[in-house]
């Protein structure tokens, strides 16, 4: 997964629901189509929430990994 | 996105208590983050949440609240000082879990464009004036809420 090159990294460590998806949405709004966001969170609920978020918004979750206590998501802006 | 997927979240808030004020703000801000529109209709005691300077001073009562982690018989829970105690305990759990304060969620909701509608009828019944409420909200009645909720919406009440 680390071979993915992120255009922007957003660290949501320490934030609880609903802030990770709100900050993800705001970050994606400022990005161009095709760019990749690396989002880091510590809220375990974000694993399910990011999957639901991409399903609803139509963005693409390229992959996710766990680094110790942190969850890392790579999301491509498709629209 | 499937064609039948709801585009709106329409919430009715009727309780001006700390515990019941959180879900409408968490869900409405999340909805906007998911490309939905969201509105909260504040009616009856829910209007308390929109009063100036009130949102971070809402309370939760331990009376008739058996789900609270603090197990207190109702006859003790009704004593003076128990509601402030339960409130400060809940606020400290929220801080520990890094949940934003209600005023922060309110600011986020307003910034993201969540429609906040104060119930005109409740204002009349309770003698609440528009200037008693925070800026940037709408005042309306049942039809204002229902018109929004009638189009492809998820509807919830707290």
gemmi code that builds the backbone of each chain (N, CA, C; Angstrom):
import gemmi

chains = {
    "A": [
        ("UNK", (0.822, -1.207, 0.000), (0.000, 0.000, 0.000), (0.860, 1.262, 0.000)),
        ("UNK", (2.022, 1.147, 0.659), (2.867, 2.332, 0.793), (3.482, 2.751, -0.541)),
        ("UNK", (3.272, 1.909, -1.614), (3.746, 2.328, -2.940), (2.804, 3.363, -3.555)),
        ("UNK", (1.625, 3.576, -2.919), (0.709, 4.615, -3.397), (1.252, 5.980, -3.009)),
        ("UNK", (1.270, 6.872, -3.982), (1.791, 8.208, -3.692), (0.626, 9.154, -3.423)),
        ("UNK", (0.568, 9.639, -2.191), (-0.537, 10.527, -1.830), (-0.214, 11.964, -2.227)),
        ("UNK", (-1.230, 12.662, -2.733), (-1.062, 14.086, -3.054), (-1.244, 14.938, -1.804)),
        ("UNK", (-1.976, 14.396, -0.844), (-2.246, 15.147, 0.395), (-2.381, 14.137, 1.531)),
        ("UNK", (-1.838, 14.492, 2.688), (-1.998, 13.650, 3.875), (-2.804, 14.412, 4.908)),
        ("UNK", (-3.796, 13.728, 5.474), (-4.664, 14.346, 6.481), (-4.603, 13.493, 7.737)),
        ("UNK", (-4.159, 14.088, 8.828), (-4.025, 13.340, 10.080), (-5.202, 13.638, 11.006)),
        ("UNK", (-6.064, 12.651, 11.194), (-7.216, 12.804, 12.079), (-7.021, 12.025, 13.378)),
        ("UNK", (-5.764, 11.788, 13.746), (-5.483, 11.043, 14.972), (-6.088, 11.753, 16.177)),
        ("UNK", (-6.703, 10.974, 17.052), (-7.269, 11.536, 18.278), (-8.681, 12.066, 18.124)),
        ("UNK", (-9.154, 12.174, 16.894), (-10.505, 12.717, 16.695), (-11.532, 11.590, 16.688)),
        ("UNK", (-12.697, 11.875, 17.262), (-13.744, 10.859, 17.286), (-14.843, 11.220, 16.293)),
        ("UNK", (-15.726, 10.258, 16.061), (-16.886, 10.432, 15.173), (-17.636, 11.714, 15.547)),
        ("UNK", (-18.045, 12.538, 14.608), (-17.997, 12.372, 13.138), (-16.829, 13.106, 12.478)),
        ("UNK", (-15.856, 13.584, 13.289), (-14.848, 14.478, 12.723), (-13.987, 13.864, 11.607)),
        ("UNK", (-13.551, 12.580, 11.706), (-12.725, 12.065, 10.595), (-13.399, 12.162, 9.225)),
        ("UNK", (-14.685, 11.849, 9.140), (-15.293, 11.920, 7.803), (-15.588, 13.367, 7.398)),
        ("UNK", (-15.855, 14.226, 8.376), (-16.095, 15.634, 8.036), (-14.806, 16.255, 7.492)),
        ("UNK", (-13.684, 15.968, 8.145), (-12.410, 16.524, 7.685), (-11.968, 15.883, 6.364)),
        ("UNK", (-12.302, 14.604, 6.190), (-11.999, 13.935, 4.918), (-12.776, 14.598, 3.778)),
        ("UNK", (-14.049, 14.840, 4.019), (-14.896, 15.495, 3.012), (-14.340, 16.882, 2.650)),
        ("UNK", (-13.956, 17.666, 3.679), (-13.439, 19.008, 3.417), (-12.123, 18.950, 2.636)),
        ("UNK", (-11.271, 17.991, 2.994), (-9.991, 17.865, 2.295), (-10.225, 17.472, 0.834)),
        ("UNK", (-11.131, 16.526, 0.601), (-11.408, 16.066, -0.759), (-12.005, 17.174, -1.618)),
        ("UNK", (-12.815, 18.038, -0.999), (-13.414, 19.146, -1.743), (-12.340, 20.060, -2.336)),
        ("UNK", (-11.206, 20.151, -1.658), (-10.131, 21.023, -2.140), (-9.163, 20.338, -3.092)),
        ("UNK", (-9.430, 19.074, -3.423), (-8.497, 18.330, -4.282), (-9.036, 18.217, -5.710)),
        ("UNK", (-8.119, 17.846, -6.636), (-8.527, 17.673, -8.032), (-8.874, 16.209, -8.289)),
        ("UNK", (-9.735, 15.981, -9.272), (-10.090, 14.618, -9.668), (-8.822, 13.857, -10.045)),
        ("UNK", (-8.705, 12.633, -9.523), (-7.538, 11.802, -9.810), (-6.508, 11.828, -8.700)),
        ("UNK", (-6.571, 12.844, -7.859), (-5.593, 12.944, -6.766), (-5.936, 11.950, -5.647)),
        ("UNK", (-4.906, 11.616, -4.879), (-5.067, 10.623, -3.809), (-4.848, 11.279, -2.447)),
        ("UNK", (-5.792, 11.005, -1.550), (-5.698, 11.488, -0.167), (-5.275, 10.331, 0.730)),
        ("UNK", (-4.261, 10.588, 1.548), (-3.900, 9.626, 2.595), (-4.501, 10.155, 3.885)),
        ("UNK", (-5.413, 9.388, 4.482), (-6.074, 9.832, 5.708), (-5.685, 8.892, 6.849)),
        ("UNK", (-5.232, 9.485, 7.935), (-4.815, 8.709, 9.105), (-5.802, 8.981, 10.239)),
        ("UNK", (-6.286, 7.921, 10.893), (-7.221, 8.089, 12.010), (-6.911, 7.073, 13.098)),
        ("UNK", (-7.324, 7.395, 14.312), (-7.179, 6.435, 15.419), (-8.537, 5.920, 15.886)),
        ("UNK", (-9.613, 6.535, 15.417), (-10.961, 6.107, 15.788), (-11.271, 4.781, 15.086)),
        ("UNK", (-11.465, 3.677, 15.859), (-11.714, 2.374, 15.212), (-12.980, 2.399, 14.348)),
        ("UNK", (-13.933, 3.288, 14.683), (-15.159, 3.398, 13.895), (-14.906, 3.903, 12.493)),
        ("UNK", (-13.753, 4.534, 12.280), (-13.486, 5.104, 10.955), (-13.305, 4.016, 9.892)),
        ("UNK", (-12.947, 2.792, 10.312), (-12.772, 1.706, 9.331), (-14.103, 1.450, 8.609)),
        ("UNK", (-15.143, 1.315, 9.380), (-16.470, 1.116, 8.790), (-16.983, 2.406, 8.145)),
        ("UNK", (-16.723, 3.543, 8.809), (-17.272, 4.817, 8.328), (-16.679, 5.248, 6.990)),
        ("UNK", (-15.403, 5.020, 6.781), (-14.802, 5.432, 5.503), (-15.348, 4.574, 4.361)),
        ("UNK", (-15.559, 3.276, 4.654), (-16.145, 2.413, 3.617), (-17.551, 2.890, 3.250)),
        ("UNK", (-18.326, 3.259, 4.267), (-19.676, 3.772, 4.017), (-19.617, 5.112, 3.293)),
        ("UNK", (-18.638, 5.922, 3.687), (-18.509, 7.261, 3.082), (-18.195, 7.169, 1.592)),
        ("UNK", (-17.263, 6.305, 1.202), (-16.932, 6.205, -0.233), (-18.116, 5.612, -1.018)),
        ("UNK", (-18.840, 4.694, -0.387), (-20.000, 4.084, -1.045), (-21.053, 5.157, -1.346)),
        ("UNK", (-21.271, 6.034, -0.381), (-22.312, 7.061, -0.547), (-21.855, 8.198, -1.460)),
        ("UNK", (-20.602, 8.589, -1.350), (-20.143, 9.759, -2.102), (-19.590, 9.395, -3.481)),
        ("UNK", (-19.343, 8.103, -3.705), (-18.838, 7.694, -5.010), (-17.342, 7.895, -5.193)),
        ("UNK", (-16.627, 8.159, -4.124), (-15.160, 8.228, -4.213), (-14.598, 6.803, -4.113)),
        ("UNK", (-13.282, 6.658, -4.348), (-12.720, 5.301, -4.410), (-11.708, 5.055, -3.292)),
        ("UNK", (-11.984, 4.010, -2.493), (-11.029, 3.612, -1.454), (-10.032, 2.653, -2.088)),
        ("UNK", (-8.806, 3.113, -2.264), (-7.796, 2.294, -2.936), (-7.264, 1.219, -2.001)),
        ("UNK", (-7.237, 1.536, -0.712), (-6.753, 0.543, 0.232), (-6.655, 1.112, 1.620)),
        ("UNK", (-6.503, 0.210, 2.577), (-6.329, 0.663, 3.952), (-5.356, -0.259, 4.658)),
        ("UNK", (-4.655, 0.273, 5.632), (-3.717, -0.537, 6.397), (-3.688, -0.048, 7.837)),
        ("UNK", (-3.147, -0.878, 8.703), (-3.046, -0.518, 10.109), (-1.572, -0.360, 10.456)),
        ("UNK", (-1.267, 0.777, 11.073), (0.114, 1.004, 11.546), (0.050, 1.197, 13.045)),
        ("UNK", (0.254, 0.120, 13.793), (0.131, 0.206, 15.249), (-1.293, 0.565, 15.623)),
        ("UNK", (-1.468, 1.689, 16.294), (-2.788, 2.150, 16.732), (-3.512, 2.928, 15.633)),
        ("UNK", (-2.833, 3.174, 14.532), (-3.392, 4.063, 13.513), (-3.971, 3.294, 12.328)),
        ("UNK", (-5.040, 3.833, 11.800), (-5.636, 3.290, 10.584), (-5.322, 4.259, 9.455)),
        ("UNK", (-4.830, 3.716, 8.345), (-4.435, 4.566, 7.225), (-5.289, 4.203, 6.008)),
        ("UNK", (-5.866, 5.232, 5.395), (-6.745, 5.025, 4.234), (-6.186, 5.792, 3.038)),
        ("UNK", (-6.242, 5.176, 1.856), (-5.879, 5.869, 0.621), (-7.146, 6.003, -0.218)),
        ("UNK", (-7.528, 7.239, -0.466), (-8.794, 7.488, -1.173), (-8.506, 8.313, -2.414)),
        ("UNK", (-9.011, 7.837, -3.567), (-8.849, 8.607, -4.804), (-10.117, 9.409, -5.091)),
        ("UNK", (-9.893, 10.685, -5.419), (-11.036, 11.525, -5.788), (-11.407, 11.191, -7.235)),
        ("UNK", (-12.619, 10.660, -7.431), (-13.036, 10.299, -8.787), (-14.076, 11.262, -9.343)),
        ("UNK", (-14.602, 12.138, -8.498), (-15.544, 13.130, -9.030), (-15.610, 14.348, -8.114)),
    ],
    "B": [
        ("UNK", (-23.445, 5.782, -6.929), (-24.498, 5.911, -5.907), (-25.804, 5.360, -6.459)),
        ("UNK", (-26.453, 4.440, -5.724), (-27.720, 3.902, -6.229), (-28.773, 5.004, -6.341)),
        ("UNK", (-29.651, 4.855, -7.325), (-30.641, 5.899, -7.603), (-31.572, 6.150, -6.424)),
        ("UNK", (-31.890, 5.068, -5.664), (-32.881, 5.208, -4.586), (-32.268, 5.733, -3.284)),
        ("UNK", (-30.971, 5.968, -3.271), (-30.296, 6.420, -2.058), (-30.830, 7.782, -1.606)),
        ("UNK", (-31.157, 7.885, -0.308), (-31.744, 9.134, 0.198), (-30.756, 10.283, 0.091)),
        ("UNK", (-31.308, 11.454, -0.218), (-30.458, 12.624, -0.416), (-30.511, 13.579, 0.772)),
        ("UNK", (-31.454, 13.342, 1.667), (-31.652, 14.291, 2.761), (-31.776, 13.587, 4.105)),
        ("UNK", (-31.369, 14.286, 5.144), (-31.585, 13.826, 6.507), (-32.389, 14.895, 7.230)),
        ("UNK", (-33.553, 14.516, 7.714), (-34.449, 15.464, 8.374), (-34.652, 15.017, 9.820)),
        ("UNK", (-34.199, 15.843, 10.756), (-34.213, 15.447, 12.169), (-35.121, 16.379, 12.972)),
        ("UNK", (-35.863, 15.779, 13.895), (-36.646, 16.573, 14.848), (-35.985, 16.447, 16.212)),
        ("UNK", (-35.684, 17.580, 16.834), (-35.055, 17.598, 18.150), (-36.046, 18.157, 19.164)),
        ("UNK", (-36.462, 17.319, 20.126), (-37.493, 17.757, 21.078), (-37.015, 17.784, 22.525)),
        ("UNK", (-35.742, 17.425, 22.762), (-35.242, 17.369, 24.136), (-34.062, 18.313, 24.324)),
        ("UNK", (-34.166, 19.206, 25.258), (-33.063, 20.141, 25.503), (-32.084, 19.624, 26.532)),
        ("UNK", (-31.711, 18.346, 26.422), (-30.766, 17.798, 27.396), (-29.446, 17.449, 26.705)),
        ("UNK", (-28.404, 17.370, 27.531), (-27.052, 17.124, 27.019), (-26.984, 15.855, 26.169)),
        ("UNK", (-27.560, 14.774, 26.679), (-27.459, 13.500, 25.960), (-28.272, 13.504, 24.662)),
        ("UNK", (-29.404, 14.177, 24.671), (-30.270, 14.157, 23.481), (-29.900, 15.236, 22.465)),
        ("UNK", (-29.007, 16.146, 22.831), (-28.604, 17.195, 21.891), (-27.492, 16.715, 20.959)),
        ("UNK", (-26.714, 15.737, 21.397), (-25.585, 15.282, 20.574), (-25.978, 14.607, 19.258)),
        ("UNK", (-26.862, 13.575, 19.289), (-27.100, 12.833, 18.040), (-27.524, 13.703, 16.850)),
        ("UNK", (-28.415, 14.689, 17.021), (-28.781, 15.483, 15.842), (-27.580, 16.180, 15.185)),
        ("UNK", (-26.649, 16.677, 15.995), (-25.499, 17.385, 15.420), (-24.491, 16.426, 14.796)),
        ("UNK", (-24.269, 15.284, 15.460), (-23.326, 14.301, 14.906), (-23.859, 13.776, 13.572)),
        ("UNK", (-25.139, 13.419, 13.552), (-25.709, 12.825, 12.341), (-25.863, 13.841, 11.211)),
        ("UNK", (-26.240, 15.070, 11.541), (-26.462, 16.048, 10.463), (-25.152, 16.484, 9.820)),
        ("UNK", (-24.109, 16.641, 10.625), (-22.818, 17.021, 10.032), (-22.258, 15.861, 9.211)),
        ("UNK", (-22.436, 14.628, 9.720), (-21.981, 13.459, 8.951), (-22.740, 13.356, 7.634)),
        ("UNK", (-24.036, 13.673, 7.671), (-24.847, 13.597, 6.450), (-24.324, 14.559, 5.386)),
        ("UNK", (-24.002, 15.784, 5.784), (-23.491, 16.750, 4.805), (-22.139, 16.274, 4.268)),
        ("UNK", (-21.337, 15.669, 5.144), (-20.055, 15.119, 4.690), (-20.263, 13.991, 3.689)),
        ("UNK", (-21.440, 13.363, 3.709), (-21.757, 12.293, 2.759), (-22.569, 12.813, 1.581)),
        ("UNK", (-22.437, 14.103, 1.317), (-23.091, 14.736, 0.165), (-24.612, 14.753, 0.262)),
        ("UNK", (-25.139, 14.667, 1.487), (-26.584, 14.810, 1.675), (-26.881, 16.234, 2.163)),
        ("UNK", (-28.152, 16.605, 2.097), (-28.588, 17.841, 2.742), (-29.137, 17.460, 4.111)),
        ("UNK", (-29.038, 18.357, 5.076), (-29.553, 18.028, 6.406), (-30.263, 19.224, 7.015)),
        ("UNK", (-31.313, 18.913, 7.778), (-32.028, 19.954, 8.512), (-32.413, 19.412, 9.874)),
        ("UNK", (-32.364, 20.275, 10.871), (-32.849, 19.900, 12.211), (-33.956, 20.877, 12.585)),
        ("UNK", (-35.093, 20.311, 12.970), (-36.232, 21.115, 13.402), (-36.281, 21.055, 14.931)),
        ("UNK", (-36.064, 22.189, 15.587), (-36.012, 22.243, 17.047), (-37.373, 22.657, 17.573)),
        ("UNK", (-38.026, 21.752, 18.287), (-39.360, 22.052, 18.773), (-39.490, 21.675, 20.250)),
        ("UNK", (-40.473, 22.205, 20.928), (-40.637, 22.019, 22.373), (-39.296, 22.266, 23.088)),
        ("UNK", (-38.869, 21.348, 23.961), (-37.658, 21.628, 24.758), (-36.391, 21.651, 23.912)),
        ("UNK", (-36.493, 21.129, 22.687), (-35.337, 21.158, 21.792), (-34.875, 22.576, 21.502)),
        ("UNK", (-35.804, 23.526, 21.603), (-35.473, 24.928, 21.337), (-34.433, 25.481, 22.319)),
        ("UNK", (-34.377, 24.848, 23.482), (-33.394, 25.244, 24.504), (-31.965, 25.220, 23.930)),
        ("UNK", (-31.725, 24.263, 23.022), (-30.393, 24.072, 22.433), (-29.978, 25.303, 21.620)),
        ("UNK", (-30.961, 25.996, 21.056), (-30.651, 27.144, 20.193), (-30.598, 28.473, 20.952)),
        ("UNK", (-30.882, 28.443, 22.258), (-30.836, 29.707, 23.004), (-29.395, 30.183, 23.127)),
        ("UNK", (-29.220, 31.493, 23.027), (-27.867, 32.071, 23.107), (-27.160, 31.642, 24.399)),
        ("UNK", (-25.929, 31.171, 24.262), (-25.101, 30.840, 25.427), (-25.536, 29.593, 26.177)),
        ("UNK", (-26.451, 28.824, 25.609), (-27.041, 27.706, 26.350), (-26.435, 26.345, 25.992)),
        ("UNK", (-25.949, 26.236, 24.767), (-25.655, 24.894, 24.252), (-24.607, 24.127, 25.066)),
        ("UNK", (-23.615, 24.815, 25.612), (-22.615, 24.105, 26.409), (-23.010, 24.011, 27.878)),
        ("UNK", (-24.235, 24.439, 28.206), (-24.688, 24.375, 29.599), (-25.903, 23.461, 29.750)),
        ("UNK", (-26.140, 22.614, 28.749), (-27.255, 21.672, 28.843), (-26.923, 20.608, 29.885)),
        ("UNK", (-27.953, 20.041, 30.471), (-27.758, 19.080, 31.555), (-28.365, 17.726, 31.213)),
        ("UNK", (-27.908, 16.698, 31.944), (-28.519, 15.382, 31.825), (-28.948, 14.958, 33.228)),
        ("UNK", (-30.142, 14.381, 33.322), (-30.662, 13.989, 34.634), (-30.477, 12.495, 34.871)),
        ("UNK", (-30.068, 12.117, 36.080), (-29.979, 10.685, 36.401), (-31.345, 10.083, 36.777)),
        ("UNK", (-32.377, 10.940, 36.929), (-33.696, 10.428, 37.318), (-34.342, 9.703, 36.134)),
        ("UNK", (-34.877, 8.515, 36.412), (-35.540, 7.707, 35.379), (-34.627, 7.480, 34.181)),
        ("UNK", (-33.346, 7.267, 34.485), (-32.371, 7.071, 33.412), (-31.507, 5.859, 33.761)),
        ("UNK", (-32.103, 4.656, 33.711), (-31.406, 3.464, 34.192), (-30.202, 3.057, 33.344)),
        ("UNK", (-30.050, 3.662, 32.153), (-28.928, 3.293, 31.293), (-27.647, 4.023, 31.658)),
        ("UNK", (-27.728, 5.018, 32.545), (-26.506, 5.750, 32.909), (-25.525, 4.820, 33.612)),
        ("UNK", (-24.235, 4.924, 33.273), (-23.247, 4.065, 33.938), (-23.235, 4.255, 35.459)),
        ("UNK", (-23.586, 5.463, 35.904), (-23.649, 5.747, 37.340), (-25.000, 5.226, 37.855)),
        ("UNK", (-24.976, 4.093, 38.578), (-26.233, 3.467, 39.006), (-26.708, 4.080, 40.321)),
        ("UNK", (-27.741, 4.888, 40.242), (-28.263, 5.553, 41.429), (-29.770, 5.312, 41.500)),
        ("UNK", (-30.277, 4.902, 42.656), (-31.741, 4.757, 42.773), (-32.421, 6.107, 42.543)),
        ("UNK", (-33.598, 6.082, 41.952), (-34.304, 7.333, 41.645), (-34.497, 8.206, 42.878)),
        ("UNK", (-34.716, 7.584, 44.035), (-35.005, 8.375, 45.237), (-33.781, 9.198, 45.669)),
        ("UNK", (-32.610, 8.724, 45.299), (-31.386, 9.503, 45.578), (-31.095, 10.449, 44.407)),
        ("UNK", (-31.361, 9.949, 43.184), (-31.099, 10.763, 41.988), (-31.896, 12.062, 41.994)),
        ("UNK", (-33.010, 12.074, 42.718), (-33.845, 13.282, 42.720), (-33.329, 14.348, 43.686)),
        ("UNK", (-32.333, 14.032, 44.483), (-31.831, 15.005, 45.456), (-31.127, 16.169, 44.768)),
        ("UNK", (-31.126, 17.347, 45.403), (-30.418, 18.489, 44.814), (-28.948, 18.147, 44.587)),
        ("UNK", (-28.423, 18.592, 43.468), (-27.002, 18.372, 43.177), (-26.721, 17.146, 42.335)),
        ("UNK", (-27.715, 16.250, 42.195), (-27.445, 15.029, 41.437), (-27.418, 15.274, 39.924)),
        ("UNK", (-28.254, 16.206, 39.459), (-28.234, 16.509, 38.019), (-26.915, 17.177, 37.609)),
        ("UNK", (-26.438, 18.195, 38.375), (-25.115, 18.747, 38.036), (-24.011, 17.690, 38.094)),
        ("UNK", (-24.106, 16.749, 39.047), (-23.085, 15.705, 39.154), (-23.101, 14.812, 37.908)),
        ("UNK", (-24.294, 14.360, 37.521), (-24.414, 13.507, 36.334), (-23.934, 14.256, 35.091)),
        ("UNK", (-24.241, 15.559, 35.034), (-23.849, 16.371, 33.882), (-22.337, 16.492, 33.791)),
        ("UNK", (-21.702, 16.760, 34.933), (-20.246, 16.934, 34.862), (-19.568, 15.607, 34.572)),
        ("UNK", (-20.164, 14.492, 35.039), (-19.585, 13.183, 34.691), (-19.693, 12.928, 33.197)),
        ("UNK", (-20.847, 13.215, 32.620), (-21.021, 12.971, 31.190), (-20.079, 13.859, 30.372)),
        ("UNK", (-19.966, 15.129, 30.772), (-19.050, 16.025, 30.061), (-17.611, 15.514, 30.128)),
        ("UNK", (-17.242, 14.931, 31.279), (-15.859, 14.463, 31.380), (-15.643, 13.197, 30.549)),
        ("UNK", (-16.671, 12.322, 30.441), (-16.522, 11.161, 29.538), (-16.346, 11.642, 28.097)),
        ("UNK", (-17.113, 12.635, 27.724), (-17.054, 13.128, 26.346), (-15.678, 13.727, 26.059)),
        ("UNK", (-15.176, 14.510, 27.033), (-13.836, 15.114, 26.846), (-12.776, 14.034, 26.711)),
        ("UNK", (-12.882, 13.004, 27.573), (-11.896, 11.925, 27.553), (-11.898, 11.213, 26.204)),
        ("UNK", (-13.062, 11.037, 25.627), (-13.172, 10.365, 24.327), (-12.918, 11.334, 23.167)),
        ("UNK", (-12.556, 12.567, 23.498), (-12.271, 13.607, 22.507), (-13.462, 13.868, 21.573)),
        ("UNK", (-14.650, 13.769, 22.116), (-15.848, 14.159, 21.362), (-15.925, 15.682, 21.407)),
        ("UNK", (-16.168, 16.338, 20.279), (-16.233, 17.808, 20.294), (-17.342, 18.306, 21.229)),
        ("UNK", (-17.139, 19.518, 21.753), (-18.201, 20.142, 22.540), (-19.389, 20.432, 21.621)),
        ("UNK", (-20.579, 20.544, 22.208), (-21.769, 20.827, 21.396), (-21.632, 22.141, 20.630)),
        ("UNK", (-21.017, 23.152, 21.258), (-20.859, 24.437, 20.559), (-19.972, 24.281, 19.317)),
        ("UNK", (-18.997, 23.380, 19.394), (-18.129, 23.139, 18.233), (-18.901, 22.411, 17.132)),
        ("UNK", (-19.727, 21.441, 17.536), (-20.535, 20.730, 16.536), (-21.568, 21.659, 15.907)),
        ("UNK", (-22.116, 22.561, 16.716), (-23.070, 23.544, 16.189), (-22.385, 24.438, 15.154)),
        ("UNK", (-21.184, 24.918, 15.482), (-20.451, 25.778, 14.539), (-20.145, 25.017, 13.249)),
        ("UNK", (-19.761, 23.743, 13.384), (-19.482, 22.916, 12.204), (-20.753, 22.747, 11.368)),
        ("UNK", (-21.865, 22.479, 12.046), (-23.137, 22.300, 11.338), (-23.500, 23.570, 10.566)),
        ("UNK", (-23.330, 24.717, 11.200), (-23.684, 25.979, 10.529), (-22.748, 26.249, 9.346)),
        ("UNK", (-21.471, 25.972, 9.555), (-20.486, 26.189, 8.496), (-20.759, 25.263, 7.294)),
        ("UNK", (-21.227, 24.040, 7.580), (-21.461, 23.082, 6.498), (-22.827, 23.266, 5.832)),
        ("UNK", (-23.638, 24.132, 6.384), (-24.918, 24.403, 5.751), (-26.076, 23.547, 6.225)),
        ("UNK", (-25.959, 22.960, 7.417), (-27.107, 22.254, 7.984), (-28.180, 23.300, 8.298)),
        ("UNK", (-29.410, 23.060, 7.842), (-30.497, 24.004, 8.142), (-30.966, 23.804, 9.574)),
        ("UNK", (-30.943, 24.853, 10.360), (-31.403, 24.796, 11.750), (-32.694, 25.600, 11.819)),
        ("UNK", (-33.784, 24.911, 12.123), (-35.096, 25.560, 12.086), (-35.705, 25.583, 13.491)),
        ("UNK", (-35.973, 26.771, 13.989), (-36.637, 26.917, 15.286), (-38.138, 26.918, 15.078)),
        ("UNK", (-38.857, 26.232, 15.960), (-40.312, 26.109, 15.820), (-41.017, 27.369, 16.323)),
        ("UNK", (-41.705, 28.019, 15.409), (-42.418, 29.263, 15.740), (-43.482, 29.046, 16.824)),
        ("UNK", (-44.206, 27.945, 16.709), (-45.290, 27.687, 17.670), (-44.735, 27.526, 19.084)),
        ("UNK", (-43.622, 26.775, 19.220), (-43.004, 26.609, 20.548), (-42.548, 27.954, 21.098)),
        ("UNK", (-41.992, 28.791, 20.217), (-41.536, 30.114, 20.657), (-42.701, 30.912, 21.225)),
        ("UNK", (-43.848, 30.827, 20.554), (-45.037, 31.537, 21.026), (-45.511, 30.978, 22.373)),
        ("UNK", (-45.550, 29.632, 22.474), (-46.030, 28.986, 23.708), (-45.123, 29.342, 24.886)),
        ("UNK", (-43.809, 29.319, 24.655), (-42.862, 29.478, 25.754), (-42.372, 30.921, 25.901)),
        ("UNK", (-42.893, 31.810, 25.070), (-42.493, 33.205, 25.184), (-41.039, 33.447, 24.812)),
        ("UNK", (-40.554, 32.710, 23.826), (-39.160, 32.870, 23.375), (-39.150, 33.801, 22.163)),
        ("UNK", (-38.272, 34.807, 22.209), (-38.187, 35.758, 21.095), (-37.024, 35.377, 20.181)),
        ("UNK", (-37.097, 35.844, 18.934), (-36.039, 35.515, 17.969), (-34.670, 35.946, 18.486)),
        ("UNK", (-34.641, 37.086, 19.189), (-33.345, 37.580, 19.680), (-32.815, 36.757, 20.862)),
        ("UNK", (-33.641, 35.866, 21.432), (-33.153, 34.959, 22.481), (-32.343, 33.812, 21.873)),
        ("UNK", (-32.506, 33.622, 20.565), (-31.875, 32.478, 19.899), (-30.622, 32.909, 19.150)),
        ("UNK", (-29.755, 31.960, 18.874), (-28.496, 32.253, 18.181), (-28.767, 32.769, 16.760)),
        ("UNK", (-27.766, 33.417, 16.201), (-27.890, 33.946, 14.844), (-27.766, 32.816, 13.819)),
        ("UNK", (-28.293, 33.078, 12.634), (-28.083, 32.168, 11.510), (-29.046, 30.996, 11.472)),
        ("UNK", (-30.154, 31.094, 12.220), (-31.133, 30.011, 12.152), (-32.388, 30.516, 11.444)),
        ("UNK", (-33.205, 29.553, 11.013), (-34.494, 29.904, 10.409), (-35.575, 29.717, 11.464)),
        ("UNK", (-36.654, 30.443, 11.315), (-37.827, 30.220, 12.155), (-38.929, 29.727, 11.225)),
        ("UNK", (-39.595, 28.654, 11.619), (-40.637, 28.129, 10.749), (-41.573, 27.198, 11.494)),
        ("UNK", (-42.498, 26.652, 10.768), (-43.475, 25.750, 11.370), (-43.379, 24.353, 10.794)),
        ("UNK", (-44.380, 23.561, 11.097), (-44.397, 22.159, 10.677), (-44.240, 22.023, 9.162)),
        ("UNK", (-44.869, 22.920, 8.423), (-44.823, 22.799, 6.962), (-43.413, 23.018, 6.427)),
        ("UNK", (-42.665, 23.914, 7.078), (-41.277, 24.173, 6.661), (-40.457, 22.886, 6.755)),
        ("UNK", (-40.627, 22.199, 7.892), (-39.895, 20.945, 8.086), (-40.391, 19.865, 7.122)),
        ("UNK", (-41.705, 19.735, 7.014), (-42.265, 18.647, 6.208), (-41.961, 18.806, 4.725)),
        ("UNK", (-41.924, 20.047, 4.255), (-41.589, 20.257, 2.846), (-40.189, 19.711, 2.569)),
        ("UNK", (-39.262, 19.980, 3.494), (-37.890, 19.471, 3.350), (-37.872, 17.937, 3.455)),
        ("UNK", (-38.606, 17.423, 4.475), (-38.567, 15.988, 4.757), (-39.322, 15.148, 3.725)),
        ("UNK", (-40.170, 15.787, 2.934), (-41.027, 15.021, 2.029), (-40.317, 14.588, 0.759)),
        ("UNK", (-39.088, 15.060, 0.560), (-38.389, 14.693, -0.670), (-37.167, 13.832, -0.385)),
        ("UNK", (-37.329, 12.510, -0.547), (-36.192, 11.607, -0.535), (-35.354, 11.719, 0.734)),
        ("UNK", (-36.024, 11.719, 1.880), (-35.303, 11.969, 3.130), (-35.365, 10.797, 4.105)),
        ("UNK", (-34.305, 10.700, 4.905), (-34.309, 9.869, 6.101), (-34.810, 10.786, 7.214)),
        ("UNK", (-35.759, 10.329, 8.017), (-36.286, 11.189, 9.077), (-36.087, 10.544, 10.444)),
        ("UNK", (-35.550, 11.302, 11.360), (-35.256, 10.812, 12.712), (-35.763, 11.808, 13.738)),
        ("UNK", (-36.046, 11.298, 14.931), (-36.487, 12.191, 16.001), (-35.712, 11.904, 17.275)),
        ("UNK", (-35.277, 12.953, 17.946), (-34.548, 12.801, 19.217), (-35.181, 13.664, 20.293)),
    ],
}
model = gemmi.Model(1)
for chain_id, residues in chains.items():
    chain = gemmi.Chain(chain_id)
    for i, (resn, *xyz) in enumerate(residues, 1):
        res = gemmi.Residue()
        res.name, res.seqid = resn, gemmi.SeqId(i, " ")
        for name, pos in zip(("N", "CA", "C"), xyz):
            atom = gemmi.Atom()
            atom.name, atom.element = name, gemmi.Element(name[0])
            atom.pos, atom.b_iso = gemmi.Position(*pos), 0.0
            res.add_atom(atom)
        chain.add_residue(res)
    model.add_chain(chain)
structure = gemmi.Structure()
structure.add_model(model)
structure.setup_entities()
